[in-house]
């Protein structure tokens, strides 16, 4: 097995996650300056400024399976890099909230498609023994992008006067250009070549480059799985449909892991970290500095998740994360309710971030990319990502209604929000214990046979 090439290609594809993470969080530093600049209403600010990228992400995730399946994994990875570059320059030079929102929407489309194609691509070039670690590289890059965004926001604060936020957003063009160039050097997914293009010669060549020990056996397994699925689809008259009854188990699995991911409150905290921290008496600069500690803990414990995901498995990591979620979110709610010290609040916020990094953060994109059959993986990944981004957009949209300093429902104390998320994580714990299957150390074809209802 050529681990060096496999790792390099996985890292390049996963760099889309870096831009995903950076773009997701960079708006937190621009949030308050843009609010003051354009003086928009809380509803407008929430819908257009803060969550427009998420609406673009939702569109990208819903339709991302189409180019991933038709154009192929590699071409789709390349095109999302172009969208990232356009978005970075567009938002940096925007002169009004509508133009700004348009370019945020374009960047969001790139993020949405990346959440479909990058995990799909990585899972299809990996082996059962390495799929967890390599798949989690996408999440690692998301987290690394989040940390770099927090650092960037901190250092650009005071850099350009009233135009600080333009520098914060525009600097994303640099990694976007680098990513677009690097992705040109990765090969196409051999499973896509076999199932979609019927190009077995090219697929065999790529499997040789990866270093698969028994290429003929690998190709036979892929072709057998593909032929069996299409034979079943033809008999049912629903060829290529992900909505067949036999796929309901994996659809439910994808739905609930994505649902619980967002109802942990992770995007709420990452998007609004400086504003949440300002509620406990920290100024804008101090809030940005403490946001960096959130990004740092996220990165450290993502390494822990990467190390453990192929050893303990996906289910055990989510069990650990769920327990950490419940303890930390309940404690944060309590700290806000009794006006505890800044140190206590930050401690439990960081415990929350660590719990997410080890659990949902490490698992979600790997798990969704594993559970669908080869010929429907792009559509399945699109479904799971869409659920994730629907709830992410809704939570980000309504947050200003709760947090607005003048009219927010919890303008004086946001403790009920954290209490609600803690209750939702009890639901996740029960789902993990009683429903979620383990997927480690099984080939994609074996998982298909195990999880697909006959």
C-alpha positions in Angstrom: 0.0 0.0 0.0 1.5 3.4 -1.1 0.6 5.3 2.1 2.5 8.4 1.1 0.6 9.0 -2.1 -2.7 8.1 -0.5 -2.1 10.5 2.4 -1.0 13.3 0.0 -4.1 13.0 -2.2 -6.4 12.8 0.8 -4.8 15.9 2.3 -5.1 17.9 -0.9 -8.8 16.9 -1.2 -9.3 17.7 2.5 -7.9 21.2 2.0 -11.3 22.1 0.8 -12.2 21.6 4.5 -9.6 24.3 5.5 -11.4 26.8 3.3 -14.8 25.5 4.7 -13.6 26.1 8.3 -12.0 29.5 7.6 -15.0 30.8 5.7 -17.4 29.5 8.4 -15.8 31.4 11.2 -14.2 34.4 9.6 -17.6 36.1 9.6 -17.5 36.1 13.4 -14.8 38.8 13.3 -16.7 40.9 10.7 -20.0 40.5 12.4 -20.0 43.6 14.7 -18.1 45.9 12.3 -20.5 45.2 9.5 -23.5 45.6 11.8 -22.3 49.0 12.7 -21.4 50.0 9.1 -24.6 49.1 7.4 -27.0 49.5 10.4 -29.3 46.7 9.3 -32.1 45.2 11.3 -31.5 42.1 13.4 -33.5 40.0 11.0 -31.8 41.4 7.9 -28.4 41.0 9.5 -29.1 37.4 10.5 -30.5 36.4 7.1 -28.3 38.2 4.7 -25.0 39.0 6.5 -24.5 36.1 8.9 -26.4 33.2 7.3 -26.3 33.9 3.6 -23.2 31.7 3.2 -25.1 29.0 4.9 -28.0 29.3 2.5 -25.4 29.0 -0.3 -23.9 26.0 1.5 -27.4 24.4 1.7 -27.9 24.9 -2.1 -24.4 23.5 -2.8 -25.0 20.5 -0.6 -28.4 19.7 -2.1 -27.2 19.8 -5.6 -23.5 18.9 -5.0 -24.1 15.3 -5.8 -25.0 16.1 -9.4 -21.6 17.5 -10.5 -19.8 15.0 -8.2 -21.5 12.2 -10.1 -21.5 13.6 -13.7 -18.2 15.6 -13.8 -16.4 13.3 -11.5 -14.8 13.8 -8.1 -11.6 15.6 -9.3 -13.3 18.1 -11.6 -15.8 19.0 -9.0 -13.0 19.5 -6.4 -11.3 21.9 -8.9 -14.4 24.0 -9.6 -15.2 24.6 -5.9 -11.7 26.2 -5.6 -12.7 28.7 -8.3 -15.9 29.5 -6.3 -13.8 30.1 -3.2 -11.5 32.5 -5.0 -14.4 34.5 -6.5 -16.1 34.7 -3.1 -13.1 35.9 -1.2 -12.4 38.8 -3.6 -16.1 39.7 -3.9 -16.8 40.0 -0.2 -13.6 41.9 0.5 -14.5 44.6 -2.1 -18.3 44.7 -1.5 -19.7 48.2 -1.1 -23.2 47.3 0.1 -24.9 44.5 2.0 -26.6 43.0 -1.0 -23.4 42.6 -3.0 -21.7 41.3 0.1 -24.4 38.7 0.6 -24.2 37.6 -3.1 -20.5 36.7 -2.8 -21.0 35.1 0.6 -23.7 33.0 -1.1 -21.2 32.0 -3.9 -18.6 30.9 -1.3 -21.3 29.0 0.5 -22.1 27.0 -2.6 -18.5 26.0 -2.8 -18.5 24.9 0.9 -21.7 22.9 0.3 -20.4 21.1 -2.7 -17.1 20.4 -0.9 -19.0 18.8 2.0 -20.3 16.3 -0.6 -17.3 15.7 -2.9 -14.3 15.8 -0.5 -15.5 13.1 2.0 -16.8 11.0 -0.9 -13.5 11.2 -2.8 -11.4 10.4 0.3 -13.6 7.4 1.3 -13.3 6.0 -2.2 -9.5 6.1 -2.4 -8.9 4.8 1.1 -8.6 1.3 2.6 -10.8 -0.1 5.5 -7.8 0.3 7.9 -7.1 3.9 7.0 -10.5 5.3 5.9 -11.4 6.7 9.3 -8.1 8.7 9.7 -8.0 9.9 6.1 -11.6 10.8 6.1 -11.2 12.7 9.3 -8.5 14.7 7.6 -11.4 16.7 6.1 -12.6 17.6 9.6 -9.0 18.3 10.7 -8.7 20.9 7.9 -12.0 22.4 8.9 -10.8 22.8 12.4 -7.4 24.1 11.3 -9.2 26.6 9.1 -11.3 27.7 12.1 -8.2 28.3 14.2 -6.5 30.2 11.4 -9.6 32.3 10.9 -9.7 33.2 14.7 -6.0 34.1 14.5 -6.5 36.1 11.3 -9.4 38.0 12.8 -7.4 38.8 15.9 -4.4 40.1 14.0 -6.4 42.0 11.5 -8.3 43.8 14.2 -7.0 47.3 14.1 -4.9 46.6 11.0 -7.0 48.6 8.5 -9.2 50.9 10.5 -12.8 50.7 9.4 -11.7 48.2 6.7 -10.4 45.5 9.1 -13.3 43.2 8.1 -12.4 43.4 4.4 -8.9 42.1 5.2 -10.3 39.4 7.4 -12.5 38.1 4.5 -10.2 38.8 1.6 -7.2 36.9 2.9 -9.1 33.7 2.2 -8.2 34.2 -1.5 -4.6 33.0 -0.7 -5.4 29.4 0.4 -8.2 29.2 -2.2 -5.8 29.8 -5.0 -3.2 27.3 -3.5 -5.9 24.6 -3.1 -7.2 25.1 -6.7 -3.7 24.6 -8.1 -2.8 21.6 -5.9 -6.1 19.7 -6.6 -5.2 19.5 -10.3 -2.5 16.9 -9.4 -4.8 14.3 -7.7 -6.2 11.3 -9.6 -9.8 10.5 -10.2 -11.6 8.1 -7.8 -11.2 4.5 -9.2 -14.7 3.6 -7.9 -16.3 6.5 -9.9 -14.4 5.4 -13.0 -15.7 1.9 -12.6 -19.3 2.6 -11.6 -19.9 5.7 -13.7 -17.5 5.7 -16.6 -16.9 2.0 -17.0 -13.2 2.8 -17.4 -11.7 -0.2 -15.8 -8.2 0.4 -17.4 -7.9 3.8 -15.8 -9.3 2.6 -12.5 -6.8 -0.2 -12.5 -3.9 2.2 -13.1 -5.0 4.4 -10.2 -5.4 1.4 -7.9 -1.8 0.5 -8.8 -0.7 4.0 -7.9 -2.4 3.8 -4.6 -0.7 0.4 -4.0 -3.6 -1.9 -3.6 -2.1 -5.4 -3.0 -4.7 -7.4 -4.9 -6.1 -5.1 -7.7 -8.1 -7.7 -9.5 -9.9 -8.8 -6.3 -10.6 -5.1 -5.5 -12.0 -4.4 -8.9 -14.1 -7.6 -8.8 -15.6 -6.6 -5.5 -16.5 -3.1 -6.8 -18.0 -4.4 -10.1 -19.9 -7.2 -8.3 -21.5 -4.7 -5.9 -22.3 -2.3 -8.7 -23.9 -5.0 -10.9 -25.9 -6.4 -8.0 -27.3 -3.0 -7.1 -28.2 -2.0 -10.6 -29.9 -5.4 -11.1 -32.0 -4.9 -7.9 -32.8 -1.3 -9.0 -33.9 -2.4 -12.4 -36.2 -5.0 -10.9 -37.8 -2.4 -8.7 -38.1 0.1 -11.5 -36.3 2.8 -9.6 -32.7 2.7 -11.0 -30.4 5.2 -9.3 -33.0 6.3 -6.7 -31.8 6.8 -3.1 -35.4 6.8 -1.9 -35.9 3.1 -2.3 -37.2 1.3 0.8 -34.0 -0.7 1.2 -31.9 2.5 1.6 -34.1 3.9 4.4 -31.9 2.6 7.2 -28.8 4.5 5.9 -30.9 7.6 5.1 -32.1 7.6 8.8 -28.5 7.2 10.0 -27.3 10.1 7.8 -30.2 12.3 8.9 -29.8 11.8 12.6 -26.0 12.2 12.8 -26.4 15.5 10.8 -29.4 16.6 12.9 -27.6 16.1 16.2 -24.4 17.7 14.9 -26.1 21.0 14.6 -28.3 20.7 17.7 -25.2 20.4 19.8 -24.9 24.2 19.2 -21.5 24.0 17.6 -22.2 26.5 14.7 -24.0 28.8 17.1 -20.9 29.0 19.3 -18.4 29.2 16.5 -20.3 31.9 14.5 -21.1 34.0 17.5 -18.1 33.3 19.8 -16.9 37.0 20.1 -20.5 38.2 20.7 -21.2 35.5 23.3 -17.9 36.3 25.1 -18.7 40.0 25.1 -21.8 39.2 27.2 -19.5 38.2 30.1 -17.7 41.6 30.0 -14.9 41.0 27.4 -14.2 43.7 24.8 -14.0 43.0 21.1 -10.3 42.5 21.1 -10.4 40.2 24.2 -13.3 38.3 22.8 -11.3 37.6 19.6 -8.3 36.5 21.7 -10.4 34.1 23.7 -11.9 32.8 20.4 -8.4 31.7 19.5 -8.3 29.4 22.5 -11.6 27.9 21.3 -9.9 27.2 17.9 -6.8 25.9 19.6 -8.6 23.4 21.7 -10.7 22.3 18.7 -7.5 21.6 16.8 -5.8 19.7 19.6 -8.7 17.4 20.3 -9.3 16.8 16.6 -5.9 15.2 16.6 -7.1 13.0 19.4 -10.2 12.1 17.3 -8.0 11.4 14.3 -5.8 9.1 16.4 -8.7 7.1 17.9 -11.3 6.9 15.1 -9.8 3.7 13.6 -8.8 2.3 17.0 -12.0 2.8 19.1 -14.3 3.2 16.2 -17.0 5.8 15.3 -19.6 4.7 17.8 -17.4 4.9 20.9 -16.1 8.3 19.9 -19.7 9.6 19.6 -20.5 8.1 23.1 -17.5 9.9 24.6 -18.5 13.1 22.8 -22.2 12.9 23.8 -21.3 12.6 27.5 -18.9 15.6 27.2 -21.6 17.6 25.4 -24.2 17.1 28.1 -21.8 17.9 31.0 -20.3 21.0 29.3 -23.5 22.5 27.9 -25.4 22.1 31.2 -22.4 23.7 33.0 -22.3 26.7 30.6 -26.1 27.2 31.0 -25.6 27.2 34.8 -22.6 29.6 34.6 -24.7 32.1 32.6 -27.7 31.6 35.0 -25.7 32.4 38.2 -23.3 34.9 36.6 -20.3 32.7 37.3 -16.7 33.9 36.6 -15.3 34.3 33.1 -12.8 31.6 33.9 -15.5 29.0 34.8 -17.5 29.8 31.7 -14.5 29.6 29.4 -13.5 26.3 31.0 -16.8 24.7 30.2 -17.0 26.2 26.7 -13.6 24.7 26.0 -14.8 21.3 27.3 -17.7 21.6 24.9 -15.3 22.2 22.0 -13.1 19.3 23.0 -16.2 17.0 23.2 -17.3 18.1 19.8 -13.8 17.6 18.3 -13.4 14.1 19.6 -17.0 13.0 18.8 -19.2 14.6 16.2 -16.3 16.6 14.6 -14.2 13.5 13.9 -17.0 11.2 13.0 -19.8 12.9 11.0 -18.1 13.3 7.5 -16.4 9.9 7.7 -19.6 8.1 8.8 -21.9 9.6 6.2 -19.4 8.9 3.4 -19.1 5.2 4.5 -22.7 4.1 4.8 -24.1 4.6 1.2 -23.5 2.2 -1.7 -20.9 3.1 -4.3 -23.3 4.1 -7.1 -25.3 6.4 -4.7 -22.5 7.7 -2.5 -22.5 11.2 -3.9 -26.3 11.4 -3.6 -26.2 10.0 -0.1 -23.4 12.4 0.9 -25.5 15.2 -0.6 -28.5 14.2 1.5 -26.5 14.0 4.8 -24.7 17.3 4.1 -28.1 19.0 3.2 -29.6 18.0 6.5 -26.5 19.3 8.3 -26.7 22.7 6.5 -30.4 23.1 6.7 -30.2 23.1 10.5 -27.0 25.1 10.5 -28.6 27.9 8.4 -31.8 27.9 10.6 -29.8 28.1 13.8 -27.6 30.9 12.5 -30.6 32.8 11.1 -32.6 32.9 14.3 -29.7 33.5 16.7 -29.8 37.3 16.3 -33.4 37.2 17.4 -32.3 35.6 20.7 -29.0 37.5 21.2 -29.7 41.0 19.9 -28.8 43.5 22.7 -31.9 45.6 22.3 -34.7 43.2 21.4 -33.4 39.7 21.8 -35.5 37.2 23.8 -32.4 36.4 25.9 -30.6 39.7 25.6 -29.8 39.8 29.3 -28.8 36.1 29.7 -28.5 33.4 27.1 -28.6 30.4 29.5 -31.8 28.9 28.1 -30.1 28.4 24.7 -27.4 26.3 26.2 -29.8 24.3 28.4 -31.8 23.5 25.2 -28.7 22.2 23.5 -27.8 20.0 26.5 -31.3 18.4 26.4 -30.8 17.7 22.7 -27.5 15.9 23.4 -29.3 13.6 25.8 -31.2 12.6 22.7 -28.0 12.0 20.7 -26.6 9.8 23.5 -29.7 7.6 23.4 -29.5 7.4 19.5 -25.8 6.4 19.7 -26.4 3.7 22.3 -29.5 2.1 20.7 -29.3 2.8 17.0 -25.9 3.7 15.6 -23.9 0.8 14.0 -20.1 0.5 14.1 -18.4 0.9 10.6 -14.7 0.6 11.3 -12.5 -2.0 9.6 -15.1 -2.9 7.0 -14.8 -2.3 3.2 -17.3 0.0 1.6 -18.8 -3.0 -0.2 -19.1 -5.0 3.0 -20.8 -2.0 4.7 -23.2 -1.8 1.8 -24.2 -5.4 2.3 -24.5 -5.0 6.1 -26.5 -1.7 6.2 -28.7 -1.9 3.2 -32.1 -3.4 4.0 -33.1 -6.3 1.7 
